[in-house]
């Protein structure tokens, strides 16, 4: 059975004119995909009116809380001790959001209670071992 954690949080979208707009978001983690974290944005804050989900490595979130991390579509970096920026990049543009670091730290700590950082690949190895044990093909 898989465990899913959800933590509603708020963020501040930083506009090109350096204005800030409050944006609700939900941090999500599931043991079905242990290396990943997800941030869900509700339809009323997206351009197309659909729920938007960004998925990226849990380790990237952890690293980005301490120092700038990421070179791809998601980049995370501290903004002092109280806030963390997460940038989402796509062909349509870039969005920079500021989150409370305490919220991200609390969420990350909760994910480690579900699947420890050093056990992220155990599920796939266990599945492989069980299939092999019972004579199936991998």
C-alpha positions, 0 to 999 in steps of 0.5 A: 500500500502506498502512502501519499502526503499532501501539505497545502501551502502558500507561495508568492509569484514574483512578476516581471515587474517585481510585484508579488501575487499570492498563489495557493499550492499543495506540496505532495509526495507519494511512496509510489514515486519515492524520488519525486516531489510534486507541487500542484497549483489549482485551476484558478491560478493557471493560464489554461484553467487546468490543475498544473503539477510540477514534478521534480527530484526530492533531492533537488528540493533538499539541496536547494534549501541550502544552496542554489540547485538545479540546471533544468526546468526546476531550480531551487535556491534560498532567499535568506533564511526565511524564504526559498525561491523555486523557479519553473521553466518551460518553453512558454516562460519562467515563473519564480515563486517564493515559499516559506522555507519552514513550510518546505522543511516541514514537508521534506521532513515528513517525506523522510518518515515515509521513505528515507532518503537512502531507501528511495530505490528499495521499492524497485529492487524489491519488485525486481527481486520478487518477480525473479523469485517467483519465476517471472520476467523483469 
